[in-house]
Amino acid sequence: MISTSGDNNTKSHLGGGLMKRQNPQQPNLNYIDVSSIDEYSKKINELEGKVVLPKTEIPGYGFFVVCIDTENNAFALWESKK
């Protein structure tokens, strides 16, 4: 996740998950923050997209899924742990 501003108690910052490509063919994968992975995964399937990597936990942080849309573009959903 990339945030371009801090909360009320911190200065502006650029944080998140930028990393160097591991190989030239490695695609960019954008993450979309959602309130419920389960709810939005269901919507993706209903709209003929596909969840290609099921719900995966990052302990202490949250959950993600990787999806493919109807035009074969990959993207991911992220749900922060409450």
ZIWOCOR-V658628 format. One line per field, one symbol per residue. psi: psi as a letter, one per 30 degrees, with the letter a starting at -180 (. if undefined). burial: I if it has 16 or more other ideal C-beta (glycine too) atoms within 10 Angstrom, else O. A space follows every 50 residues. Layout:
psi=???
burial=???
This chain:
psi=kkkgllafgllkljaahklkkflffklkjkkkklfjeeeeeeeeeeggak jfjlkkkjkfealllklkafggkkllkkjkk.
burial=OOOOOOOOOOOOOOOOOOOOOOOOOOOOOOIOOIOOIOOIIOOIOOOOIO IOOOOOOOOOOIIIIIIOOOOOOOIOIIIOOO
